[in-house]
Amino acid sequence: MNVIAFDDDLQTALLALTDADSVALSGTLTPKVRTDKNGLVKPAIDMVAHKLLTAYDARREGDA
């Protein structure tokens, strides 16, 4: 999956994630196919993200 974001705050939040972070994204999906270097055709998904929710955000909202 390829994700792109145009909102500065969303970009900052995405860049702050680590490999073990769980996230929920909302946005528009575009299914595609790609050809790898061996010539195999594989499915791919491109997303333009509009909103991000992390486990940290959910805990913080629950505490409020």
N, C-alpha and C positions, 0 to 999 in steps of 0.2 A: 504494500500500500504506500502510495506517495501522498504526502499531506503538504498543502501550502496554505499560508494564512497571510492576509493583507493587513489586518489590524495589528498595530504596534504592540498593544498589551498582550494579545494572543500570541504573537511571535515570541515575546519575552517569556511567557509562560511555557511555551513549547520548548524553547531552548534551555529552560531551567530543569527539564525532566531528566531523569537518569534511566538507565536500562531496566531497572526493576519497578519503575512507577507504573501504576495502572491508571488509565485515563478513559474518559468517555468524551467523544467528539461528536458534534453535530455540524452538518454542512451538506454540500452537494457532492454526490458520488458520480463518477463516470467510469463504467467498466470498460476495460481495454484488453488487448492481447499484446504480448511482446515476444520477440524472438531472442533467445539467449545466444551466447557466443558459439554454442554447439548447433545452432539452427533449430532448437526445440521451441515450439510455440507454447507460451505459458500465459495464464490469466493474470491480469493486474488491475488495480483499482486506483484511480486518482481522486483525491478529496480536496475541495476548497473548504477549509474549516471556518466556521463562524463562531463556535462556542466550545469551550473546554471545561471539563469538570474532573477534578482529581479527588482522591480519597481525602487529601488534606482539606480541600474546599468543603466536602461533605461534613467532616468532623467539625470544622470551624462554624458552619451554619447551624449544626446541631447544638453547639455550645451557646449560641446567641439566644 
